[in-house]
């Protein structure tokens, strides 16, 4: 069954693109076919990291009606899994993907999933602040019950996820069978190199002369850790 992954978090800076890049790197390493969609036309980090890696990478302005039509075509026509890195205000996109599908401003994602025999997974990224948790709660109420949920706790700060762990939202997620996984912190100096050089990701960085041996070891550790988390979430075949 084809899998459709929406990398979500609603607000900017929560770590959505980092999660998308790490997922893409693990799938590339595992030789799993994947079509990548970078929905952030202003800061296309996913596209920049993988456009030279042999993966199918699309740039689509998913916040526009024409962009959502283009997204429909990619999801329907892709021969394998599709990973969509949503921009900030991603809820503005998902709101228009569970309508009746008759209007020109969106389409029925549940209907499309049934038509192409695909499974929808929301990979929702949170940090230790309140706003992404509120957005997660609201999206759970808005999206179909059949939606599969994976929540990624971004450990970019060394403090507990107390706000999330004590919410009804977490209890509701667990009742739905959601998986909660962890994104470990990568050396900020390494992140800066990866973000500012086209074609660098957790695979290509391992042989790049832009990184020291220690930095390459940290890249390998991050890739290994994320691969383990994806296995926990059942995302590797």
N, C-alpha and C positions, 0 to 999 in steps of 0.2 A: 504494500500500500504506500502510495506517495505521501510524504509528510511535508506540511507547510508550517514553517517556524516564523512567528512574528517576534522579533526582539524588541521588547517594549519596556517602558519605564516612565513614560509621559513627560517628565521634565528633562531638560538638558543637563549634562554633566554627571548623570548618575552612573554611567558606565555601560550604556547599551552597546556602543560601537566596540568597546573592548571585548565584551562578551561575544558579539558577532564575529569579531576577528579571531578570537580563540576557538570558537566553534568551527569556523571555516578551516583553520589550520589543522585541527584534529581530524576533520573529515578529509582534508587533502592528504594528510599523512596516512590515513586508513584507506585511501583510494575509494572513498564513497562518493559517487557522483552527486553534485550539488550545484544548483543555480543560485547565485548571490544577487540580491537586489539592494542597492544602496538608496534609501529613500531620503537621504539628507543632501539636497542639492547645494547647500551652502558649505558644508564641511564633509565631503564625501570620503571619509576615512577608510571605510571598507573597500570602496572601489580603488583607492590609491594603494592599499596594502596588497591586493590580489590581482590587479589588472594584468600583471606580468607572470602569473603563476599557472596559467593554463586552465583556470576556472572560468566558468561563464559568469561574468559580472555585468549587471545592468545598472544604469543610473536612471531613476524614475522619480519625478516630483510627485510623490504620493499624496501630498496635501491638495492637489488640484484635481478637478473632475477628469481631465484627460489623462492625468497620471494614474488615477485609479482604474480607468479603462485599460491602460497599458499594463498595469499590475495584474488585472484579470487575465489578459492574454498570456502573460508570462507563467502564471500559476497553472492555467489550463494546458498550455503547450509544452511545458518543461517535461522532459522524459523522466526526471528523477525528483528528488527532494528540492524544495525551494526555501531559502533563508532570506527574510526581509528585515533589514535594519531600519526600524521606524525612526523618524526624526522626533525632536521634542514636539509635544502636543500630539503624540501618536493616537490618543483617544479620539482626536478629530477624524482620524482615518478609520479606526475600528467602528466608530459610530455609524459610518456610511457603508459598512460592509455587512451589516445584518439587518438591512431593510427588506422590503418586498422584492427588490430587484427590478422593478418596472421603470423607475425614474432614471434620468440621465446622470444623476449625481451619486453614483455608488452602485453596488450590486449586492446580491444576497450571497454572502460567503457560505452559510450552511447549505444553500442549494448547489453552489459550485462544488463543495466538498462531496456531496452526494453524487453529483453528475460524473466526477472524475475519480471517485472512490479514493478520496484522500482524507487525511487526518490533520486537524488543526491543533497546533500547540502554541500557546502563548508562553514565551520565555521572558518573565518579568523581572527586571533588575531593580533592586532596592539598595539604599545605603542606610545609615543609622538615623536619618532625618525622617520627619513625619510626612512630608508631601508625597513621596512615592508610595508610601503605605496607604494613604488616602486614595490615591489614584488606582492602586491595586484593588482596593475594596470596591470602588465604583465600577471598575472594569469587570470584576467578577459578577456584579449585579446585572451588567448590561449585556455581556456575551452569552451565547447559548450554553446550556447545561452540559452539552456534549464536548465542550472545549477542554482540552488537556492543559494543565497548568504546571509549569516549572518556575519556581522562584529562585533567583540567584541573589545571595547576600554578598554584596561587594565589600570586602574587608580592606578598603583603602585607608580606613582609620582604625587604629588599634583600640577599639572600644566595643562593648557588647551591643547586640541588637535588642536592647531591652524594650524599646517602643514596639517593635514588631512581635517579639516573643510573648507579650502580654495582651495582644489584641484578639478580638473576636475574628478578625480577618484570618489570622493564622489557624485558628480552630476550624473555620469554615474551609480553608484550603485543605487541611488534613482530612476533613470529612469527605471532600471530593476526591481524595486520593492523590493530591498534588505532591510533587517532589520538591524538596528544598535543598539546594546545593550551594557550594561556597566558591567564590572567586578570590584566590589569594592575591595579595599585594605584590606587584612586580616593581623592582627597583625603579624609582621615578626617572633616573638618568637613562635607563634602558628604554623606558616608555617614550622619553623625549626623542631618542634616536629613531625609534620605530615610527613615531607620528610625523616626523619631519623629513623622512626619506621615502620617496615613492618606491613601491615594490618590496618593502621590508615587512615581514610578518614573522610569526614564531617559527616558521620553517626556513625561510630564506635568510633570516638573521643569523642562523647558526653557521653559515659559511661566509658571512659578509665581513669585509675588512673594516667596517665602520664600528665594530664592537670588539672589545678586548676579550681574552679568554674567559675571564671571570664573568663578564656580561653575557657571553654565549652560554655559560653554564647556568646562569640564572634564567635565561630564555628556555633552555631545555627543561629546567625544573618547573617552570610555569606551564609549559606544554604538557609535561607528564602529569602534573597535578590536575590540570583541566581535563585531560583525557580520563583520569580516574573519576572525576565528577560527572562527566558525560556518561560513563559506564553506569554509575549509580542511577542516573536519570533514565537509563535505557535508550540513549541516543546513538549508541554505536551498534552496528549490525554484527 
